[in-house]
Amino acid sequence: MIIEKLKQLYVAGSIAVMPDFFIDRIIRLESKERLFAALEEKAKCGGGSVRGFPTTDIKGGNAANVAYALAKLGVKVTLFTVADDMGAAMLRQVFAPLGDRAELRISRGRQGYTTAFEFPYNNSNKVNVMVSDVGDAGDFGPDRIASQEDRAVLKKADAVMVVNWASNSKGTDLAGYAFENSPSALHFIDPADISARKQEFRDALFKLSQVTDCLSINENECDHLAEALGLEIRLGAKSYGPDDVRGAAKKIAESVGITTDLHTRIGAAWSNGKEAEFAHGIKVDPKTLTGAGDVWDAADIVGYIAGLDPGERLLFANAAASLFVRDASGEPPAMNKVFELIERVQ
């Protein structure tokens, strides 16, 4: 049933995604202690090069990653972002193989830069910790998408996704403008790490609740938002199970008045504040961590547009993210690969 609905997917306009593009350097560590020891040793010697740590440079940023994952799934996407000449050239090269499925609307400025450290934590689970310079994505307001052509894209869009709110000082204004100028679109927001702006994000959600259809968060963002809302939710501080995730999504949705999708390491939940669903994650040996949430968001919004039921949509998003995480090259999956995995796990 899931596959049949997805095969009938039709996107009349495009899915508009905004605003950030980063150049990411991924550094994979056997352990954080090994890096710290190497740094300490070099510091004692007055400095020098620390070698033997594999690195990979890739295009990054939540919006760029979501847009790329959407196009890989076969839907038409418009990416609104900011970059300098070098960054714009990199974006065009990365998206070129996707042909007319991707339209890039690049405002002139400075893209962000991220160094992401991936390493084992608590003996088994791998985590990624990122050090970022957000560039001009930190000041991306409505003026960056205010041309007649930009507004035409928004007006015809099937969905509008505002991501990485936390890095953008004008994120609330951007979301309000983008959503109000796309009256027939599904409106989706993923804030990224709100730890330093949790109260401000809580207030933004109350302001945007009437024009927002879906809030997408992970367990870390859930905990911080719950704290700002005065809710007793602590997914990141203890071992938790499906009922905890389902209950957390329901409490958040009820409190902010926005349908909430919560994706965690054990699975994902949906709630409209009254009902709730949970879908277990698909176990996998992780090869890539940075960007998994972006692939999940891309599949999640496709599931909404395709009319999947909440449980079906969560399974589809979990499957897409699973395929990404197990791919050492960090390439999002094509739709047929997700179909193959769903057929195996159903």
N, C-alpha and C positions, 0 to 999 in steps of 0.2 A: 504493500500500500504506500509506504514512504517513497519507494523508487518510482512508482507510477505517478504520484503527485509531482515529484521533482522533474520527471520527464515532460510534464505538461507545463512547466514553469515558463512564464512569459513576462518579460520586463519591457514595458512600453517605452519608457524614457531611459533612465539610467539610475544607478544607485550613486548618489553624491556623497563623497567622503572628505572630511577635512579635520585638522589643518596641517598636521606636522609631517615633515620628512627629515630623517636623520641619516648620517653616515655612521654606521655601527662598526665597531671593532670588537669581535668576540674573542675572549681569551679563556680557554678551557684549562682548568687546573685539576691535577690529581688530588690536591688538597690546598686549602687556603694557607695552612701552616707552612707548606713548602715555599710558597711565594713570600710570606712574611720573613721566613728564615733567610731567603736569598736577598731580600731587600736589606735586612739587618746586616748581613755579611758585607754587602757592597757599601753600605753607609759607613761601616767601620774602616773601610779602605779609602774613604773619601769620595766614593761614587764609582760609576762604571756601568757596563751593560749587564743585564740579567738575561741569560739566554735559556733556551730549552722549554719555552712556553708557547705552544701552538696558537696562532692567531688567524682570524679570518675577517676580512673587511667586506661588509655587505650593505645594501640599502636597508634602511630601517626607519623608525618612526611609526607610531600606531596607524596613522592615516595611510601612509604609503604601503605599509604591510597589509592592512585590511583591503585596500584597493587592489593590490596585486593578487591577493588570495581570492577576491571576488571574481576578477577576470579569469583566473585559472579555473574557477568553477563554471565558467562559461557565460557569465552575465556581463552586461555592459555597465561600466563604471566611469564616473568622472571624479578625478582627484583634484581638489583645490588645496594648494600648498604654497610654500615659499622656498626659494633656493637661489643661490648665486649661479654664475655661468657654469662652473664646474659641476655643481650639484644638479643643475637642470640637465646638463649633458648626460650625467650618470643616470638620472631618472628616465630620460628618453631611451637610452640604450637598454636599460632593464625592461621597460615596458614595450619596446619595439616588437618583440616576438608575439605579443598578444594582439597586434593589429588594431582593428577598429573597436575592439571590446573595451579599450581604455583611452579616455581623453584626459590629457594633462593640462590643467589651467594653473600655471605657475606664476605667482607674484614674485617680483624681484626683491631679493633680500638675502639673508644668510640662513642656510639650513642649520639644523642642530647636529651635534656630534655626541656619540655615546660610546663609552668603553664598558662592555658587559663582561663580568667575571662569572663563569659557570663552574661550580664545584660541588662535591658531595657534602651533605650536611646531616647531622644526627645519624651517621653510620650508613645511611642508605639513600635517602631522598636527595636529589640534586636540586640546587637552587641557582638563580642568577641574580646578581647584585650589580646594578648599573650606576655608573658615574656619568652625568650628562651636562652638556651645555646646550640649552634649548634653542639658542639662536633667536631669529625673529618669529618663530612659532610661538614664542612667549608673549608676543604682542600682535596676535592675529585677530583683528576685529572685523566687524561688518564691512568696513571700507575696502577690505581685500576681496570681497565677493559682491561688489555693488554695481558692476557694469551691467548694461542692458543684456549682454550675452550671458553673464553669470546668473542674473535673475531668471532668464529664460530656461536655463538648465534646471534651476531649483523648481520652477513652476511645473515642469514636465516630469520631475523625478518621481520614481516609484518609492524611493526611500532616501532619507537624508541622515547621515551618521556623523555626529560630532564626537570625536575621540580625543583622548589626552587633555581633557579639560584642566587637569591639575597643573599642567605646565604653561597654561595660557592665561595671562592676567585678564584677558578680555573674553574668556571662554563662555561666560554667561550671556554676554551681549551677542556673541557670535551665534550661540545656539538659538537664542530668542529670535534673532534676525533670520537665520537660515530656516527655522521651523515655520515662522510666520509667513515666509515667502514661498513655502512649498505646501500649500493647504491640502493637497490630495496625497501627500507622501506619508509613509510611515516614519516616525521620528524616533531616533535611537541615540542614546548617549552612553559613552563609556569613559569614566573620568580618569583612569589610570591611578597612580599612587597619590591619594589625597591626604596622606598623614600630616603634612604641614598646613593643610587648608580645609580640614574636615568640617569645621563649623560653617565656613564660607560655602562649602559645597552643599551642606544641608540646607542653607538658606537659598542657594541657587535652585535646588530641586523644588522647594516650595514655590518659588517664583515661576519655574518652568513647567510645573506639573500639568497645567491645562493644555500645553502644546507638546508634551513628551509622551510617547507611546511605550517606550521600553528603556529601562535602566539596566545596563550590563556591568557586573562587578565580579571580582574574585574574592577569596576569603579574606585577604588582607584589607582590601577596600571595604568589604562588608563590616569587619571589626571596627574600623575607624569611623565609618558612617554610623554604625550602631552606637558607638560611644557618644557621638555628637547628638544623636537622637535620644539618648538616655535609655537605650535598650540593653538588656543583659544578653549579649551575644559575644562569644569569644572563640571563634573557630580556630584562630591561629595559635591560641594559648594552650590547647589541649588536644587529646585524641578525640575525634568526632566521627559520627556516623551519618547515614542518610537522613535519619529523622532530624538531626541537628541542622543539616544543610537545608532541608525542606522547611523547617520551622524558621530558620533565619531569613530565608527568602520571603516567607509569608509576613513576618514581622516588619521587614523593611518595606515591602510593597504597601502594607496597611498604613504604615507611618507616613510615607511620602506621597501616597496616592498615585503611584506609577507602577505598572507591571514590571516585575524584577526578575532578571535572569542571573543566577549566581553559579559561577563555574569554579570548582575546587579540584584538588588533586584526587579526590575519590569519586567525583561525579558532578553532575550539575542539577540545579533545581530551577523551577519556574513558579511564580505565584502572582496572582492578581490581587492579593490581600485577603481573599476568601478561600480560594482553592489553591492547591499546590501539587506539583509533580516533581519526581526525582528520577534521574537516569544515571546508572552506574557508569563510571569511566571505563575505558577499555585498557586493560593492563598492557604495558609496553616497556621495553628497555629503552629509556630515553637517550637519544643521540643529540637532539637540539632542544633547547629550552626557550631561548629568546625569540619571541614572536608567536608562541603557541596561543596566547590569549587573542591575538589578532586574527588568527585563522579560525578560532572558535567563534569570534564575533561575526566574521564573514559568513560562515556557514549558518549561524543563528539567524541572521537577517534574511538570507536566502530562504531558510525554512519558513519564516514569517510570510514572505511574499508568495511562496508556493502553497500556503494554506495548510501547512502541516499542523497536526495537533501538538500541544505542548510536549508530551512524551516523545513523539516522533521527532520533533525539532531538536530536542535535547540530545537524542541518540545520534541524529545526523551531525550536529555540531561536535559532539564527543568523538565521533568517528573521524571527522575531518582533522580535528586537532591531534588525534592519536597518530594518524598517518604522517602528519608534519613532524611530530616529536620523534618518531622512529626513523626519520630521514636525516642522515648525517649531513647532507648538503643544505638542509633547511629550505627545501622547496615545497610550497603548498601543493596539495593534491588536486588533480583534475577530478571532475565529477564522476567519471566512470570508475576511478579507483575507490572513491567513497562508496559507490554502489556495491563494488565487489566485497568490501569489508563489511558493509551492513548485511549482505546476504550470508556471510560467514557467521556473524555474531547473533543474528536474530533467532 
